[in-house]
Amino acid sequence: MIRLEYFTPEDFSQLITWIDSPHLLMNWAGPMFNFPLTPDKLDWYLQDTNHLGESDVFIFRAVDTTTEAVVGHISLGSLSQKNSSARISRVFIAPEQRGRGLARRMLTEALRFGFEQLHLHRIDLGVYDFNEAAIRAYTRAGMHTEGCSRDILRYEGEYWSLVEMSMLDHEWRARQLAH
């Protein structure tokens, strides 16, 4: 099982260790940060987050409940009260934890937070099309592919396309009843 806990400054050094190359940083955060990741940049990232009823961004560390180890990172942002929607972003599984199905479980917990605590109608995400393992994990978690924004980002002379995925509240409820 995975438990989401709010990401804090105490988690900065671990995330900085995980994100050890410019390519990995771009894959994780798009153009939001430049390499190297630093505590100052993460301090900015955390500003005004994680306050129910106030924040439009929630940033989490993912904890494996069997080992109590921090195994990943995920955020739920772009919260729109008007549209009852949000966007999952910056999903990261610790390098030594990959291949264990944690991305699906971590995403499921973020969806649970969005649909059950924030009472959202829609949650979406974007994932670069070459990240096939993530696309499989998100599909297993119940996300629906909506389309692809082709060649949306240019990185080191190569264009990256972004697959858009989403889930609606009635789809979440149906999945919960089925399990």
Residue pairs with C-beta under 8 A, 6 or more apart in sequence:
1 64
1 65
1 66
1 105
2 62
2 63
2 64
2 65
2 71
2 72
2 102
2 105
2 106
2 108
2 109
3 62
3 63
3 65
3 109
4 60
4 61
4 62
4 63
4 74
4 106
4 109
4 110
4 113
5 60
5 61
5 63
6 49
6 50
6 58
6 59
6 60
6 61
7 15
7 46
7 49
7 50
7 59
7 60
7 61
7 73
7 75
8 46
8 61
9 39
9 42
9 43
9 46
11 61
11 70
11 73
12 39
12 42
12 43
13 39
14 70
15 37
15 42
15 73
15 92
16 36
16 37
16 38
16 39
16 42
18 73
18 92
18 94
18 95
19 25
19 28
19 37
19 92
21 35
22 35
23 155
23 156
25 33
25 34
25 35
25 36
25 37
26 153
26 155
27 128
27 131
28 90
28 91
28 92
29 89
29 90
30 153
31 153
32 45
32 90
33 41
33 45
45 59
46 59
48 54
48 55
48 57
49 55
49 57
49 58
49 59
50 57
50 58
50 59
52 117
55 79
56 77
56 78
56 79
56 80
57 75
57 76
57 77
57 78
57 79
58 75
58 76
58 77
58 79
58 113
59 73
59 74
59 75
59 77
59 90
60 73
60 74
60 75
60 76
60 110
60 113
61 70
61 72
61 73
62 70
62 71
62 72
62 73
62 74
62 102
62 106
62 109
63 69
63 70
63 71
64 71
64 97
64 102
69 97
70 94
71 93
71 94
71 97
71 102
71 106
72 91
72 92
72 93
72 94
72 97
72 102
72 103
72 106
73 90
73 91
73 92
74 88
74 90
74 91
74 92
74 106
74 107
74 110
75 88
75 89
75 90
76 86
76 87
76 88
76 89
76 110
76 113
76 114
76 118
76 123
77 86
77 87
77 89
78 85
78 86
78 87
78 89
79 85
79 86
79 118
79 120
80 86
83 121
83 122
84 119
84 120
84 121
84 122
85 120
85 121
85 122
85 123
85 124
86 114
86 118
86 120
86 122
86 123
86 124
87 123
87 124
87 125
87 126
88 107
88 110
88 111
88 123
88 124
88 125
89 125
89 126
91 103
91 106
91 107
91 125
91 127
91 134
93 102
93 103
93 106
98 133
101 137
103 133
103 134
103 137
103 138
104 137
104 138
104 140
104 141
107 137
107 138
107 141
107 143
108 141
108 142
110 123
111 123
111 141
111 142
111 167
111 172
114 120
114 123
115 123
115 169
115 172
115 173
120 169
121 168
121 169
122 166
122 167
122 168
122 169
123 166
123 167
124 146
124 164
124 165
124 166
124 167
125 138
125 143
125 164
125 165
125 166
126 149
126 162
126 163
126 164
126 165
127 134
127 135
127 138
127 162
127 163
127 165
128 153
128 160
128 161
128 162
128 163
129 135
129 148
129 160
129 161
129 162
129 163
130 160
135 145
135 163
135 165
138 165
139 145
139 165
142 167
142 171
142 172
142 175
143 165
143 166
143 167
144 165
144 166
144 167
144 171
145 163
145 164
145 165
146 164
146 165
146 166
147 163
147 164
148 161
148 162
148 163
148 164
149 161
149 162
149 164
150 159
150 161
151 159
151 160
151 161
152 159
152 160
152 161
152 162
153 159
153 160
153 162
154 160
